[in-house]
Amino acid sequence: MDPAALPPDRRPWLFPTLAALCGVLALWSFTGTQDRATWAFEMVPLGAVMLVFALRRRHFRFSDLAYIALAWFFLIQCLGGRYTFAQVPFPRALMELLHLQ
């Protein structure tokens, strides 16, 4: 598809912002991980998919909602790469807040 045939970006700042946020999240996830092999298993495949999305963006553009959903999924993968399921702090904090065991 000809890039000139694509509609103009309504929010040209959104994709670079999400890409920068995902880069910071990946760095945060990598620096705090306990097991680098698990981190690579969690993060490298999705990082490759995101790279393809970024490289193909000039020729095939998804909706803003699709890019936001992909960034949200990347956040979840960053949590999975940094922590094991037993170590994720959010459920523990929620349980303490609700006074559950």
Buried (B, 14 or more C-beta within 10 A) or exposed (E): EEEEEEEEEEEEEBBEEBBEEBEEBBEBBBEEBEEEEBBBEBBEEBBEEBEEBBEEBEEEBEEBEEBEEBBEEBBEBBBBBBBEEEEEEEEEEEEEEEEEE
